[in-house]
């Protein structure tokens, strides 16, 4: 690792005579990859739903009534740090400042967690209800502005702001109660959705040559809520649980920028 850093720094030092970047009027293409870590937002809300006859869900409980107590849960309880990538085209409108347009992809793997309890008063039982949500896949188009500091240095810190529109693929959920036959597989939860998104970045660019930078950055991304899917949940009395879907992510990225 030390040898790699030494070689990168050495190549930057012997690169072109001009280190000020971006120069006004320059175009750039940036390719970044890394992880998006869930950091906030509610995947689903909480509610209570009476079940007059549990036999509809588990024949062995026929004639018994019960209640589903669902608690709100955050995205980070279900989704892991998923693969992410972005491509941007930029144009320097001033020394050290560029506007950009880009496309990014986010894919977070599915996970399972307790979402509430199934209460059966006649049996004096409170059983955990597990929920497993499908993979999150989202595609974003956005515009933004990036400003560099220490423009004549080999390493240039920068900040950026961005806003755009995100398309999120539909998400289904599977609910189950261990120890019973109660399983609700592939329950429609969120439809294909178009949401607003905003974010900010902090990072640093290491100049490898006059027209090539290595970039490392992190930041925050906020995406608004998702469209509910009411095909199944209202029949279970759970129509309020999917009135959420907004999320906050922390991107951790690295990649390259080519300037011309």
N, C-alpha and C positions, 0 to 999 in steps of 0.2 A: 504493500500500500504506500509506503514512504517513497519507494522508487517511482511509482506512478505519479504521485504528487510532485516529485522533483522534476520528472520529465515534462509534466504539463506546465509547471511554472517556468522551466527553462525555455520551453518552446514559446511561451508568451513573451518572455523577455527579449528573445531574439526575433520576434515577429516584426511586422511592419513598423515604420517610424511613427505612424500616427496611432495613438491609443484612444483618442476621443471618439466615443461611439455611444449612441448612434449619431452620425453627422446629419445635419439637416438635408432632406431630400433623399436619404438612403431608404431602400427597401430591405426587408428581411423576411426570412422564413424560419420559423421556430418549430421544433419537434420535441415534445416532452413526454415522459412516461413515469409511472410510479404507483402510488397507492392513494386511495381516498378513505380516510378513517372516519366512521360515523362518530359524531360528537354531540348531537342533540336532535331535538325534534321528536314528535310522538308518532309512532307507527300506527297506533290505534288508541282510541279513548276507552273509558270504562263505562259500564252500565250493568243493570240487573234485569234478568228476564225470568219470569215464572214459566215453569214447564208443567202443565196440568197432569200430563201422563208421560212419565219417563219411558214407558214401554215403546213409544214411537222411536226412541233412540236405542233402547236396549230391551229386548223382549223379557229378559229375566227381571226387569223392574216394572213390569206391567202393573197398572193400578196405583203406582206410587207417584206422588207429585214431588217436584223439586224446584230448584232455583239455580240459575247460572249467575254467579257474581264475577264479572270481568273487570279487571283493573287496567287503567291506562299504562302503556309501556312505550319506552323510547326505542328509537331505531338501533341504538348500540346494543340492545339486548338480543337482537336477532341477526343483524348483518355484520360481517367481518370486514377487515380492511381489504377492499376489492381493488383489482387492477384498474388503472386509469391511464388515459393517454390524451394528448392534445396536439393539434396542429394549428399554427397561427401565421398570418401574413401581416407584417407591420410596415408602417411608413413614418419616417421621422419628420415631424412638423417643426421641430426646433432642435438645437443642439441638446442632446441628452434626453429628449422627450419624443415618444412615438405613440401613435394611435395604432390599434390592431383589431383585426377580426379573426375569429377562430372557431374551431369545432373541437369538442371534447367528448370522450366516452367514459362512462363510469359503470362498472360491473361488480356488485357486491354479492358474495355468496350467501345462501340461505342459512338460517339457524333456527333452533328450537328453544323455547323458554316457557315457563309457567305464566299463563295469562290470567288466571283466576281460579275459582273453585266451583265445583258442582255440589250443592247442598241438598241432602236428602233427609228432611226432618224425621220421617218415620223410622229411619235406620240410625239416626243420630250420626250421620256421616257427612264429612266435608272432604271431597276428593279433589286433588289438583287437576286443573285443566291445562293441557299443554297446547301450544300453538306453534306451527311451523309455517313460515312464509316463504314463498318462492323467491328466486333470485331477483335482485333489483338490477335492471338495465336501463340506463338513461343516456340520452344524447342531447348535447347542448350546442347552440349557436350563440355567440356573444360578441360584443364590441367592448373595447376598453382603452385605457391610456396607461402607459408605463413611463416612469421618470427615473433616470439614473443619476446617482451622485458620484463624486470623485471621478469624473469622466476621463481624466488623463491618467488614471491609475490602471495597473494591470487587473486588479480586482475592483469591480464597480458594484456597490450595493444599489438596489432599486426597490421601488414600491410600485404597485399597480392596482387599479380599480377596474372592475368589469361588471357588465350587466347583460342579460340575454334571456333566452327562452329555452326551456328544457322539455324534451319529450321523454316520458317514462312509460315503459311497457307495462301492461296489465300485471297485476300481482294476485295470485290465489293463496289461500291458506288452508292448512289441514289442522283440525282440532281433534284432540283425543283425550279420553279420561282413562288412565291406566287402571287395570283391575276390573274394567267393565268392557262391554262391547260398543261403547259410545265412541264412534269415529265419524267425523264429518270431513271426508277427503275432498281436496281440490275445490274448496268453497270460494266462489268469486268474491273478491274483496275490493280491489281497486281496478278501474278501467284504464285503458290507455289514456294518458293524461298529458296536457300541456300546462306547464307551470312557469312562473317568473323566477328568475334567479339573479342574485347579486353576489359579489365577492371581492376580496382584496388579497393581495400577495405581498410578501416581503421576500427578497432573495438577493443573490449575488451572481455576477457574471465574471468569469475568468477568461480573459482574452488569450486564446491559443495562437491565433494569427490575426492579421489585420482584419480579415473578414469572417472569423470564426470564433464563437464564444461557447464556453461550457457554462451552463446555468444550473443552479440549485435553488429551490424555493419552497416555501410553504405559505399557508394563509388560512382563510375561512371561505366557505361557500354556503349560502342559504338558498334553499329552494322551497317554494310555496307548496301548499297542500295538493293532494291528488283527488281525482274524480271518484266518487263512491260507486260501487256496484251493488245494486239492491235486488239482484235476482233471487238470492237465497236468505240472506240475513234477516230481513223483516219477518219472514215466516217463523224464525226462531226467537223473535223479540230482541234481536241484536242490531237493529237498524242504526243505532247511535254509535257503534264502536268504530265504524270506518269514516268518521267525520274528521279525519286528520291527514297524516301522510306528509306533512312538511318535514324538512330535514336540514341539519347543519353538518357539514363535513369539513375535515381538515385534510387538504391535499399535501402530499409530500412528493415532490417531483424533481427530476433531473433530466437534462437534455442539452440540445445544441441549437444555436442560432447562427444562421449564415446571413451575412450582409452583402449587399451589392448595390 
